[in-house]
Amino acid sequence: MTVTFKQTALAAIAAAVLAAPAFAAAPMVKTPAPGYFRMMLGDFEITAINDGTVDLPVDKLLQGVKPGAVDTALAKSFLKTPLETSVNGFLINTGNKLILVDTGAAGLFGPTLGKFAANLKAAGYAPEQVDEIYVTHMHADHVGGLVANGERLFPNAIVRAQKQEADYWLSQANKDKNPGKADGFKGAMASLNPYVTAGKFKPFEGDVELVPGISSHSGKGHTPGHATYVVESKGQKLVLIGDLIHVGAVQFDHPEVTVAFDSDPKGAAAERKQAFDAAARGRYLVGAAHLQFPGIGHIEKEGKGYEFIPVNYTQMR
């Protein structure tokens, strides 16, 4: 059989390919997308901002639940403990004002958090643009992001919180009487005092309208002055419930289950059930600090408990 020039050339090419070193696989990137999610609520633009996630030993933190029941409930949602838990804040652009609800932890709650400022910028906003900041409560993972290097990160913003909350956490006398919570008091003071000194902190009392379309609803279960915020525009409603829930896989089915962070567990459980009942009846949206990002959805009554239906992914158009 005669071997043609073409056959010889093809054989040479094949041999060269086989002999050539293989290219390395593309390296894994291992960086997440920017942590923000945007939607419209009537005429208001709502942007959920993520501060990161933190692994919580929820089997040890949840209270009023039988041993092993937490692991069983988590497994039904394909989760396990320690539970990777989101820390969320919410940005509301009313068209007239830019308002934040909570600011994440910055460096007060471990190395996996502290992404709030970067994600705010990724969402298209600068700290200098924020007009007002509403604090649900003064735990570290909600107020730490107010400052950077001891200075106000939001230089033009007025910070607001329920007076009962401020009176508790910003009191040196209370800190001295509660040495077990010393870090909590220290974090609250470090985060809020720069605004107090600058005349930029204005507490409120009770249920009040803070700006047109946004009002406070005061409570005292999770902390002495925990507040939720009601956002309404053109007949649409979103209630930002802060820390009324920490572990959705457990506490929607069993709202009576509390968490070690609650200052008044009985009061926190009652406030949670009241909020869930109202959301189910009113069929409005809720946003929570520790539900999986973006933490926004509807609540439906389900037997003796509730079901959370996450908001549909949407693009701005």
VEXVOGU-934035 format. One record per atom (N, C-alpha, C): residue in one letter; x, y, z. Coordinates in steps of 0.2 Angstrom, whole numbers, padded with zeros to 4 digits, always signed. Example, Ala and Ser with C-alpha at 12.3 -4.5 7.8 and 13.67 -1.06 7.14 Angstrom:
% residues 2
A+0066-0028+0039A+0062-0022+0039A+0066-0016+0039S+0064-0011+0035S+0068-0005+0036S+0064+0000+0039
//
This chain:
% residues 317
M+0004-0006+0000M+0000+0000+0000M+0004+0006+0000T+0003+0011-0004T+0007+0017-0005T+0004+0022+0000V+0009+0025+0004V+0007+0030+0009V+0008+0037+0006T+0002+0041+0006T+0002+0047+0002T+0005+0053+0007F+0007+0058+0004F+0010+0064+0007F+0005+0066+0013K-0002+0066+0011K-0007+0069+0015K-0007+0064+0021Q-0007+0058+0021Q-0007+0053+0026Q-0001+0054+0031T+0004+0055+0028T+0011+0056+0032T+0010+0063+0036A+0007+0068+0033A+0006+0074+0036A+0001+0074+0042L-0004+0070+0041L-0009+0070+0046L-0006+0066+0052A-0002+0060+0050A+0001+0056+0056A+0006+0061+0060A+0009+0065+0057A+0014+0069+0060A+0010+0074+0065I+0005+0077+0062I+0001+0082+0066I-0002+0078+0072A-0005+0072+0071A-0007+0068+0077A-0002+0067+0082A+0004+0065+0080A+0009+0063+0085A+0011+0069+0089A+0011+0075+0085A+0013+0081+0089A+0008+0083+0094V+0002+0082+0092V-0004+0084+0097V-0003+0079+0103L-0002+0073+0102L-0002+0068+0108L+0004+0070+0112A+0010+0072+0109A+0016+0073+0113A+0016+0080+0116A+0011+0085+0114A+0011+0091+0117A+0009+0091+0124P+0011+0095+0129P+0009+0095+0136P+0002+0098+0136A-0002+0095+0141A-0009+0097+0142A-0009+0103+0145F-0014+0108+0143F-0015+0114+0146F-0018+0113+0153A-0016+0117+0158A-0019+0116+0165A-0026+0118+0164A-0031+0115+0169A-0038+0117+0169A-0038+0125+0172A-0043+0128+0170A-0044+0135+0172A-0045+0135+0180P-0041+0140+0183P-0042+0140+0190P-0049+0142+0193M-0051+0139+0199M-0057+0141+0201M-0057+0148+0204V-0062+0152+0203V-0062+0159+0205V-0063+0159+0212K-0068+0156+0215K-0070+0156+0222K-0071+0163+0225T-0074+0167+0221T-0077+0173+0224T-0084+0174+0222P-0088+0177+0227P-0095+0177+0226P-0097+0183+0221A-0103+0183+0219A-0106+0189+0216A-0107+0195+0221P-0107+0201+0219P-0108+0206+0224P-0115+0205+0227G-0115+0206+0234G-0121+0204+0238G-0126+0209+0238Y-0130+0210+0233Y-0136+0215+0233Y-0141+0212+0228F-0147+0214+0230F-0153+0211+0226F-0158+0217+0226R-0160+0219+0220R-0164+0225+0219R-0171+0223+0217M-0176+0227+0219M-0183+0226+0217M-0187+0233+0218M-0193+0233+0215M-0197+0239+0216M-0203+0237+0221L-0204+0242+0225L-0210+0242+0229L-0214+0248+0228G-0219+0248+0224G-0223+0254+0222G-0218+0258+0218D-0217+0265+0221D-0212+0269+0218D-0205+0269+0221F-0205+0265+0227F-0198+0264+0230F-0194+0259+0227E-0188+0261+0227E-0183+0256+0225E-0180+0252+0232I-0180+0246+0232I-0178+0242+0238I-0172+0238+0236T-0166+0239+0240T-0160+0235+0238T-0158+0231+0244A-0158+0225+0244A-0156+0221+0250A-0148+0221+0249I-0145+0222+0255I-0137+0222+0255I-0135+0217+0260N-0130+0213+0257N-0128+0207+0262N-0121+0209+0265D-0120+0208+0271D-0114+0209+0275D-0109+0203+0275G-0112+0198+0272G-0108+0191+0272G-0112+0186+0276T-0109+0181+0278T-0112+0175+0281T-0108+0173+0287V-0111+0171+0292V-0108+0168+0298V-0110+0161+0300D-0106+0157+0302D-0108+0150+0304D-0110+0150+0312L-0116+0148+0313L-0119+0149+0319L-0121+0141+0322P-0119+0140+0328P-0121+0133+0331P-0128+0133+0333V-0132+0133+0329V-0139+0135+0330V-0142+0129+0335D-0139+0123+0334D-0142+0118+0339D-0141+0119+0346K-0136+0124+0347K-0134+0126+0354K-0138+0132+0356L-0139+0136+0351L-0142+0143+0352L-0150+0143+0353L-0153+0139+0349L-0160+0139+0349L-0163+0136+0356Q-0168+0138+0358Q-0171+0136+0365Q-0178+0135+0365G-0180+0130+0369G-0187+0128+0369G-0188+0123+0364V-0183+0119+0362V-0184+0114+0357V-0181+0107+0359K-0183+0101+0358K-0181+0095+0360K-0174+0094+0357P-0170+0090+0361P-0163+0088+0358P-0164+0084+0352G-0160+0086+0347G-0160+0083+0340G-0165+0086+0335A-0170+0089+0338A-0175+0092+0333A-0172+0097+0329V-0167+0101+0331V-0165+0106+0326V-0161+0103+0321D-0157+0098+0322D-0153+0094+0316D-0158+0091+0312T-0164+0088+0314T-0169+0085+0310T-0172+0090+0306A-0174+0096+0309A-0177+0101+0305A-0173+0104+0299L-0166+0105+0301L-0161+0107+0296L-0161+0103+0290A-0160+0096+0292A-0159+0091+0287A-0165+0091+0282K-0171+0093+0284K-0177+0093+0279K-0176+0099+0274S-0172+0104+0276S-0170+0109+0271S-0163+0108+0268F-0161+0102+0269F-0154+0101+0266F-0149+0105+0269L-0149+0107+0276L-0145+0111+0279L-0142+0107+0285K-0137+0110+0288K-0134+0107+0294K-0131+0112+0299T-0129+0110+0305T-0126+0115+0309T-0119+0113+0310P-0114+0118+0310P-0116+0126+0311P-0119+0128+0304L-0124+0132+0305L-0128+0135+0300L-0125+0141+0297E-0123+0141+0290E-0121+0147+0287E-0127+0152+0287T-0126+0157+0290T-0132+0162+0291T-0131+0169+0288S-0135+0171+0284S-0134+0178+0281S-0135+0184+0286V-0132+0189+0285V-0133+0195+0289V-0135+0201+0283N-0141+0203+0283N-0143+0207+0278N-0145+0214+0281G-0145+0219+0277G-0147+0226+0278G-0151+0228+0272F-0155+0233+0272F-0160+0235+0267F-0159+0243+0266L-0158+0244+0259L-0158+0251+0257L-0164+0253+0253I-0167+0259+0255I-0174+0261+0252I-0172+0268+0249N-0174+0268+0243N-0173+0274+0239N-0180+0277+0238T-0183+0282+0241T-0190+0284+0241T-0190+0289+0235G-0185+0291+0232G-0185+0296+0227G-0183+0303+0229N-0184+0303+0236N-0183+0310+0239N-0177+0309+0244K-0177+0303+0247K-0172+0301+0252K-0169+0294+0251L-0163+0293+0253L-0160+0287+0253L-0159+0284+0260I-0162+0279+0262I-0162+0276+0269I-0160+0269+0270L-0156+0268+0275L-0153+0261+0276L-0157+0259+0282V-0158+0252+0282V-0161+0249+0289V-0155+0244+0290D-0151+0245+0296D-0146+0241+0298D-0140+0242+0293T-0134+0240+0296T-0128+0241+0292T-0123+0236+0293G-0125+0230+0295G-0120+0224+0296G-0115+0225+0302A-0110+0221+0302A-0106+0220+0308A-0099+0224+0307A-0097+0225+0301A-0090+0227+0300A-0085+0222+0303G-0081+0224+0308G-0076+0220+0311G-0079+0217+0318L-0085+0218+0320L-0087+0216+0326L-0090+0209+0327F-0090+0205+0322F-0093+0199+0322F-0089+0193+0318G-0083+0194+0318G-0079+0189+0315G-0077+0191+0308P-0072+0187+0305P-0069+0188+0298P-0073+0187+0292T-0079+0183+0293T-0083+0182+0287T-0088+0187+0286L-0089+0192+0290L-0093+0197+0289L-0089+0204+0287G-0093+0209+0287G-0089+0216+0285G-0089+0217+0278K-0094+0215+0274K-0094+0216+0267K-0099+0221+0265F-0102+0224+0270F-0108+0228+0269F-0106+0235+0264A-0101+0238+0266A-0099+0244+0263A-0097+0243+0256A-0093+0237+0255A-0091+0236+0248A-0098+0234+0243N-0102+0230+0246N-0108+0228+0243N-0113+0234+0241L-0113+0239+0246L-0117+0245+0245L-0114+0249+0239K-0107+0249+0239K-0104+0253+0233K-0106+0249+0226A-0105+0242+0227A-0107+0238+0221A-0114+0239+0218A-0118+0240+0223A-0125+0242+0221A-0126+0249+0218G-0121+0253+0218G-0122+0259+0214G-0122+0265+0219Y-0121+0264+0225Y-0122+0270+0230Y-0116+0271+0234A-0115+0277+0236A-0109+0279+0241A-0112+0280+0248P-0108+0279+0253P-0110+0281+0260P-0112+0288+0260E-0109+0292+0257E-0110+0299+0258E-0118+0301+0255Q-0121+0297+0251Q-0127+0298+0249Q-0133+0296+0253V-0131+0292+0258V-0136+0290+0263V-0139+0296+0268D-0145+0297+0268D-0148+0302+0272D-0150+0300+0279E-0153+0294+0280E-0155+0292+0286E-0154+0285+0287I-0152+0282+0293I-0151+0275+0295I-0155+0273+0300Y-0160+0268+0299Y-0164+0266+0305Y-0161+0259+0307V-0160+0259+0314V-0157+0253+0317V-0163+0249+0320T-0163+0243+0318T-0168+0238+0321T-0166+0237+0329H-0160+0236+0330H-0158+0235+0337H-0150+0236+0337M-0147+0236+0343M-0140+0238+0343M-0135+0232+0344H-0137+0226+0342H-0132+0221+0342H-0127+0222+0337A-0121+0219+0338A-0115+0221+0334A-0116+0220+0327D-0120+0215+0325D-0121+0213+0318D-0126+0218+0314H-0128+0222+0318H-0133+0227+0315H-0130+0234+0315V-0126+0236+0319V-0123+0243+0320V-0116+0244+0318G-0112+0238+0318G-0105+0239+0317G-0103+0242+0311G-0107+0242+0306G-0105+0245+0299G-0106+0252+0299L-0109+0255+0305L-0110+0263+0305L-0103+0266+0305V-0098+0263+0307V-0091+0266+0308V-0086+0263+0304A-0080+0266+0302A-0074+0263+0300A-0068+0267+0303N-0064+0263+0306N-0058+0266+0310N-0060+0271+0315G-0066+0270+0318G-0068+0274+0323G-0072+0281+0321E-0073+0281+0314E-0076+0287+0311E-0082+0285+0308R-0087+0290+0308R-0093+0289+0304R-0092+0287+0297L-0095+0281+0295L-0094+0279+0288L-0099+0283+0284F-0105+0285+0287F-0110+0289+0283F-0111+0296+0286P-0106+0300+0283P-0105+0307+0286P-0111+0311+0286N-0116+0310+0281N-0122+0315+0280N-0128+0312+0283A-0128+0306+0286A-0134+0302+0288A-0136+0304+0296I-0142+0304+0297I-0145+0304+0303I-0147+0297+0305V-0144+0295+0311V-0146+0288+0313V-0152+0288+0318R-0156+0284+0318R-0162+0283+0322R-0163+0276+0324A-0165+0276+0331A-0167+0270+0334A-0172+0271+0339Q-0175+0266+0342Q-0180+0267+0347Q-0176+0269+0354K-0179+0274+0357K-0176+0277+0363K-0174+0272+0368Q-0179+0267+0369Q-0178+0262+0374Q-0172+0258+0373E-0170+0257+0366E-0164+0253+0364E-0158+0257+0366A-0158+0263+0364A-0153+0268+0365A-0151+0269+0372D-0156+0270+0376D-0156+0271+0383D-0152+0264+0387Y-0154+0259+0384Y-0151+0253+0387Y-0143+0252+0385W-0142+0252+0378W-0135+0250+0376W-0130+0255+0376L-0132+0262+0377L-0128+0267+0377L-0126+0270+0384S-0129+0266+0389S-0128+0268+0396S-0122+0264+0399Q-0117+0268+0402Q-0112+0265+0405Q-0114+0262+0411A-0119+0264+0415A-0121+0261+0421A-0124+0254+0419N-0128+0253+0413N-0130+0246+0411N-0124+0242+0410K-0119+0245+0406K-0113+0240+0405K-0110+0238+0411D-0109+0242+0416D-0106+0240+0422D-0110+0235+0426K-0117+0235+0425K-0121+0230+0429K-0122+0224+0425N-0119+0223+0419N-0120+0217+0415N-0113+0215+0412P-0109+0213+0416P-0102+0212+0413P-0102+0206+0408G-0107+0202+0408G-0107+0196+0403G-0109+0199+0396K-0111+0205+0396K-0113+0208+0389K-0108+0214+0388A-0102+0214+0391A-0098+0220+0390A-0096+0221+0383D-0095+0216+0379D-0093+0217+0372D-0099+0220+0368G-0105+0218+0370G-0111+0220+0366G-0112+0228+0368F-0111+0230+0374F-0111+0237+0375F-0106+0241+0372K-0100+0238+0372K-0094+0241+0369K-0095+0242+0362G-0097+0237+0358G-0099+0238+0351G-0104+0243+0349A-0109+0243+0353A-0115+0248+0352A-0112+0255+0353M-0108+0256+0359M-0106+0263+0360M-0101+0265+0355A-0096+0260+0353A-0091+0262+0348A-0095+0264+0341S-0100+0261+0340S-0104+0262+0333S-0108+0268+0333L-0111+0269+0339L-0116+0275+0339L-0114+0281+0342N-0109+0281+0346N-0107+0287+0349N-0104+0292+0345P-0100+0290+0339P-0098+0295+0335P-0104+0300+0332Y-0110+0296+0331Y-0115+0300+0328Y-0119+0304+0334V-0119+0301+0340V-0121+0305+0346V-0117+0312+0346T-0110+0311+0346T-0106+0317+0347T-0107+0322+0342A-0108+0320+0336A-0109+0324+0330A-0116+0327+0330G-0121+0325+0334G-0128+0328+0334G-0132+0324+0329K-0129+0318+0326K-0133+0315+0321K-0137+0309+0323F-0138+0308+0330F-0142+0303+0332F-0148+0305+0335K-0154+0303+0332K-0160+0305+0335K-0165+0300+0336P-0165+0297+0342P-0170+0292+0344P-0177+0294+0344F-0182+0289+0343F-0189+0290+0343F-0192+0286+0348E-0198+0287+0350E-0202+0283+0354E-0209+0281+0351G-0210+0275+0352G-0217+0272+0350G-0217+0271+0342D-0223+0270+0340D-0224+0269+0333D-0225+0276+0329V-0220+0278+0325V-0221+0285+0322V-0219+0284+0315E-0221+0289+0311E-0219+0290+0304E-0213+0293+0304L-0207+0290+0301L-0201+0293+0301L-0200+0298+0295V-0202+0295+0289V-0202+0299+0283V-0208+0297+0279P-0211+0301+0275P-0217+0298+0271P-0216+0291+0268G-0220+0286+0270G-0220+0280+0267G-0216+0275+0272I-0213+0277+0277I-0209+0273+0281I-0210+0275+0289S-0213+0270+0292S-0214+0271+0299S-0211+0265+0304S-0211+0266+0310S-0208+0262+0315S-0213+0258+0318H-0212+0252+0321H-0216+0248+0325H-0212+0246+0331S-0213+0248+0337S-0208+0247+0342S-0210+0240+0346G-0205+0237+0348G-0206+0230+0352G-0200+0230+0357K-0200+0225+0361K-0195+0224+0366K-0194+0217+0368G-0194+0212+0363G-0193+0205+0365G-0186+0203+0364H-0184+0204+0357H-0177+0202+0356H-0172+0206+0360T-0173+0212+0360T-0169+0217+0364T-0174+0222+0367P-0171+0226+0372P-0176+0230+0376P-0180+0235+0371G-0177+0237+0365G-0180+0242+0361G-0180+0240+0354H-0181+0233+0352H-0181+0231+0345H-0186+0234+0341A-0185+0237+0335A-0190+0240+0331A-0190+0236+0324T-0196+0236+0322T-0197+0234+0315T-0199+0240+0311Y-0198+0240+0304Y-0200+0246+0300Y-0204+0244+0294V-0210+0248+0294V-0215+0247+0289V-0214+0252+0283V-0213+0249+0277V-0212+0253+0271V-0218+0252+0266E-0221+0257+0264E-0227+0257+0260E-0226+0262+0254S-0228+0260+0248S-0229+0264+0242S-0234+0261+0237K-0238+0265+0235K-0243+0264+0230K-0247+0257+0232G-0249+0256+0238G-0253+0250+0240G-0248+0244+0241Q-0242+0244+0240Q-0238+0239+0241Q-0234+0240+0248K-0232+0234+0252K-0230+0235+0258K-0224+0230+0260L-0219+0232+0263L-0214+0228+0265L-0212+0229+0273V-0212+0224+0277V-0211+0225+0284V-0204+0222+0285L-0199+0226+0288L-0192+0224+0289L-0192+0222+0296I-0192+0215+0298I-0193+0213+0304I-0187+0212+0308G-0181+0214+0306G-0175+0213+0310G-0173+0206+0312D-0173+0205+0319D-0171+0199+0322D-0177+0195+0325L-0183+0196+0322L-0188+0192+0324L-0188+0185+0322I-0183+0183+0318I-0182+0176+0316I-0174+0175+0314H-0172+0170+0317H-0165+0168+0315H-0164+0162+0311V-0168+0157+0312V-0167+0151+0309V-0174+0149+0305G-0174+0150+0299G-0181+0149+0296G-0183+0142+0296A-0178+0137+0295A-0179+0130+0294A-0183+0127+0301V-0182+0131+0306V-0185+0129+0313V-0191+0133+0315Q-0189+0140+0315Q-0194+0144+0318Q-0200+0146+0314F-0201+0145+0307F-0207+0145+0304F-0212+0140+0306D-0209+0134+0307D-0214+0128+0309D-0215+0129+0316H-0210+0132+0320H-0211+0132+0327H-0209+0139+0330P-0214+0144+0329P-0212+0151+0331P-0211+0152+0338E-0213+0147+0342E-0212+0147+0349E-0204+0146+0351V-0200+0143+0347V-0193+0142+0348V-0190+0149+0348T-0186+0150+0353T-0182+0156+0354T-0175+0155+0353V-0171+0160+0354V-0164+0160+0353V-0160+0163+0359A-0154+0161+0360A-0150+0163+0366A-0149+0171+0366F-0149+0174+0360F-0148+0181+0359F-0154+0185+0362D-0160+0182+0363D-0166+0186+0365D-0165+0188+0372S-0166+0194+0373S-0166+0197+0380S-0172+0195+0384D-0178+0194+0381D-0184+0192+0384D-0187+0187+0379P-0186+0180+0380P-0188+0175+0376P-0195+0175+0375K-0199+0175+0380K-0206+0175+0380K-0209+0181+0376G-0206+0187+0377G-0209+0192+0373G-0207+0192+0366A-0201+0189+0364A-0199+0188+0357A-0203+0183+0354A-0205+0178+0357A-0209+0173+0353A-0216+0176+0352A-0219+0180+0357A-0225+0183+0356A-0225+0188+0350E-0220+0192+0350E-0219+0197+0345E-0218+0194+0338R-0214+0188+0337R-0213+0184+0331R-0220+0182+0329K-0224+0179+0333K-0230+0176+0331K-0235+0181+0328Q-0235+0187+0332Q-0239+0192+0330Q-0237+0195+0323A-0231+0196+0322A-0228+0198+0315A-0230+0193+0310F-0229+0187+0311F-0231+0182+0306F-0238+0181+0304D-0242+0182+0310D-0250+0182+0308D-0252+0188+0304A-0249+0193+0306A-0251+0200+0302A-0248+0199+0295A-0242+0196+0294A-0240+0196+0287A-0244+0191+0283A-0246+0185+0286A-0250+0180+0282A-0257+0183+0281R-0260+0187+0285R-0266+0190+0284R-0266+0195+0279G-0261+0200+0279G-0260+0205+0275G-0257+0204+0268R-0254+0198+0268R-0251+0196+0261R-0246+0201+0259Y-0242+0204+0263Y-0237+0208+0261Y-0230+0205+0262L-0225+0208+0260L-0218+0206+0260L-0215+0207+0267V-0211+0203+0269V-0207+0204+0275V-0199+0203+0273G-0195+0207+0276G-0188+0206+0275G-0185+0205+0282A-0180+0200+0282A-0177+0199+0289A-0169+0199+0288A-0166+0200+0294A-0159+0201+0294A-0155+0194+0293H-0158+0189+0295H-0155+0183+0295H-0158+0177+0291L-0163+0178+0287L-0165+0173+0282L-0160+0173+0277Q-0160+0168+0273Q-0155+0167+0268Q-0156+0173+0263F-0150+0176+0261F-0150+0182+0257F-0154+0181+0251P-0159+0185+0248P-0159+0192+0251P-0164+0193+0257G-0167+0188+0259G-0171+0188+0265G-0178+0191+0264I-0180+0191+0258I-0187+0195+0257I-0192+0189+0254G-0198+0190+0257G-0203+0185+0254G-0209+0186+0258H-0214+0181+0256H-0221+0181+0260H-0221+0176+0265I-0226+0177+0269I-0227+0171+0274I-0234+0169+0274E-0235+0162+0274E-0242+0159+0273E-0243+0155+0280K-0249+0155+0282K-0250+0151+0288K-0250+0143+0285E-0247+0139+0289E-0247+0132+0287E-0248+0128+0293G-0254+0125+0294G-0255+0121+0300G-0254+0126+0307K-0251+0123+0311K-0249+0127+0317K-0243+0132+0317G-0240+0131+0311G-0234+0135+0309G-0235+0140+0303Y-0230+0141+0300Y-0230+0146+0294Y-0225+0143+0289E-0226+0145+0283E-0222+0144+0277E-0219+0150+0274F-0212+0150+0273F-0209+0156+0270F-0208+0155+0262I-0211+0160+0258I-0210+0159+0251I-0206+0165+0249P-0199+0163+0247P-0195+0169+0245P-0197+0173+0239V-0195+0179+0239V-0198+0183+0233V-0195+0180+0227N-0199+0181+0221N-0197+0179+0215N-0191+0183+0212Y-0186+0180+0210Y-0180+0184+0207Y-0183+0188+0201T-0181+0194+0202T-0183+0199+0197T-0177+0204+0195Q-0178+0206+0188Q-0173+0211+0186Q-0177+0218+0185M-0173+0223+0186M-0175+0230+0185M-0177+0231+0178R-0183+0233+0176R-0184+0235+0169R-0190+0239+0168
//
